[in-house]
Amino acid sequence: MEIIQFRDRTEAGQLLAAQLATYVDRPDVLVLALPRGGVLVAFEVARVLHAPLDVLVVRKLGVPGQEELAMGAIASGGARFLNDDVVQFLGISDEVIDQAAEHEQQELERRERLYRGDRPACDVHGRTVILVDDGIATGATMHAALVAVKQQQPARVIIAIPTAAPSTCEEFAAEGDEVVAVIRPEPFYAVGLWYEDFPQTSDEEVRDLLERARQEQQSASSPQQKHPQPDKKRLDQSDGVICSFSE
């Protein structure tokens, strides 16, 4: 079936939410977004599922001089993931890794304060956590996010993304309980290629969406408003895939 391009992250989130229908109105579900771009996707997922939304801040550790190449990533709570293949092939020392991690830790903490303010992070223990990003390329940041979440002993972890390569879904098969992707194009190349509109997301957009999600959760006890539904015609054109993997 023909592979679609998402109009933007909002549409991607709506289409992704349609693939997660079994999690609607479940009190144990928590949607965790990887900022920045993942928040726009996760906001739509959380709205459709009627679930709380929070962020899990993750920072890529770029190879010095080749920052776009990930040698690993760090996440909230002190979690760290290293791409051993890259580290060993390039002979990157522990000292270089520690320096990069220290630098990115400062930015991670800045973003946490900016996005959440004085509000504590949502409790993950014993919950069904849906980890959302706008796509997976190298996988370093999602690996770090998984490490961070698993440290808090959730009941179940679902990796949910609009797009990722088939091999990437397989790579994460042993990491989460379920991998959900709307499209799995081959060849993949880059996340942004599968969006018609893929601008940088600002800190202000992230803060606004988190506040809107929080307000919607607070009013959840009142009669529920109608939530926007995905464009069925475009969904029918996608090769939506749900890849489930048992522990």
N, C-alpha and C positions, 0 to 999 in steps of 0.2 A: 504494500500500500504506500502511496506517496507520502513522503516525509514533509511536514509543514515547517514553516518558520513562525515563531510566535511574534505577534505584533509588538509586545513589550512584556515586561516582567509581570504586570498586572494580569494580562491574559494568561501568561504561563502559570501563574498561581491559581487562577480559576480552573484551568484545565487539569492541573495537578490535584487540586481539591476533589475533582470529580473521580479521580483514581483512588481517593482515600475515603470513599463514602462509608465504608464499614466503621469508621471512627467518629462519625457524627454523633454529637450529644453524649459522648462517653465521659463521665466525670473524672476518669483517671488520666485523660489525655492532656499532654502539654506540648505545644509547638515551640521549638527552639530554632531561632533563625541565626544564620551566620552573616554578620554585617560585612559590607553594607548592602550589596545587591540582593542578598538572600532575604532581607527584611521585607522588601516589596512583594516578593513571592509568598513568603510565609504569612504576611498580613491577610492575603486572600484566602489562604488555606485555613487559618485560624477562624476567620469570619464564617466560612462555610461549615466548618466542623463545630462551631460554637465552643471553641477551646481557648484557653488563655495563651498569650503570646509573650515570649521573652527572648532575649538575645544571648547567644554564647559567643563571646568575642574571641576571635582566632586571628593570629598573625603569622604570615608566611615568613620563613627564614630563607632569604635569598642568598645565593652564592655570591661572595664578594666580587664585584666587577661584572657579575651576570645575575643581577638581582631578580630577573624574571624566572630564573631557574631555581626551583625550590630544593633546598637541601633538607628541609623539614618545616615544622610549624610548631607554634605554642598556642595554648588556649587558656581560658580562665581557669583558675584553680591550680595553676602550676603544671598542667599537663604539657608534655612535649613529645613530638613524633619526629623521628629522623629518617630520611630516605637513605638507607644504608648503601644502596647502589651508587648514588651520587657522591656521598661522603667518601666512600672507599675509592671510587674511580678517580676523583679529583684530589684525593689525599688531604682532605680538609681536617685540620687538627681540632681537638676538643676546645682549645683556647679560642679559635676563630668561631666555633659554634656558640660557645658561651658568650662571647662578645656580641654576636648577632642577637642572641636570645635576650640579653640584658637590654639592648637598644629597643627591641620590639616589645619587651615587657612594659617599658615606659609608655609606649603608644597604646598598648592594650589597656593599661590601667586608666589612661586618659579617656579612652572611648567608653569604658565601663562607667566612669563617673558622669560623662556627658550624656550617655544614653539613658541611664537608669536613675541618676541622681542619688537620693538617699534611700530609695527603695531597695530592699534586699532581693537577691536573685530568687526565682521560683524554686521551690523544693522539688528535686528530681527523684528522690528515694521512693521506690515502689511504684512509680508512675510509668505509663506508656509514653515514651518521648518520641516525637516526630522531628527529626533533624532536617532542616530545609536550607538549601542554597539555590542560587539561580542556575547552577550547573556544576559539574565536576570536570576539571581538566587534569591536572597532575594528581589530585587526590590528597595532597599533603595536609591542607587545612581541614578536610573532612576527617582524615585519620586522627588529627589532633583533637578535633571535636569529639570523636568517639571515645578517645582515651579519657577526656575530661568528664564526659557523661557517665561512662562505666565506673569511674571512681566513686560516683554517688549512688551506685546500686539501683538503677531503674529496674522496673519489672520487664520492660521490653523497649527496644530501640528500633525505630524505622527510619531509614535514610530515604528522603523524598526530594527528588530534583526534577525539574522540567526536562533536562537533557544531559546525557553522558554517553560515552562510547560503550558498546557492548562489553568490551574487555574490562572496563572500569566497573560495571555492574557485577561482573564475575569476580573481580578483585575484592569487592566489598561483601561478597556473599558470606564469607566466614567471619565478617566483622560485626554485622548487624543481624537482627532477627528477620528483617524484611527490607528489600530495596525496591522502591517505586520510582519509575521514570516514565514520562509521557512519550518521549521519543529517544531512541538509541541509534543515532545515525552512524554510518560507517562509509567512508572515513569521517572522523570527528573533527580534527584540527583544533578548534577553539570554541569556547562557550558562546562568545559573541556572534559567531557566524549563524547561529540558529535563532537570532532575534532580528526583526526588522529595525527596531529602535532599542539601542543598548547603551544609554548614556551612563556616566558616572553617577552614583547615588551619593547625595550629600549627607552630612551628619544631621542637618536640620530635617531632612526627609525621614531619617531613621527615628529621630526623637518624636516627630509628629505622628508617625504611624504607631509607635509604641504607646503613645498617650491615647490615641484614638482607640486602639485595641483595649487598653485598660478601662476606658470609659464604657465601651460596649460590654465588657465583662461585668462591670459594676451595675449596669442596667439590665443584666440578664434575667433578673427576677421579675421584671415587668414583662408584659406581653411582647413576644419576640417580633421584631420587625422582619420584613422580607429581606433576604440576603440576595445579592446579585448572583445569578447563575451563569455558568460558562456558556459560550456560544456553541450550541449543539452541532451546528453545521461544521464548524471548524474542528470540533472534537471528533466528529465522524471521519474527518479527513486524516486524522493522526493515526499513528500506529501505536496507540497507547499500550504500555507494557507494565504489568505488575510482576516483578520477580520476587517470589517469596522463598525464603530459605530458613529452615529450622536450625536450631542450635545443635 
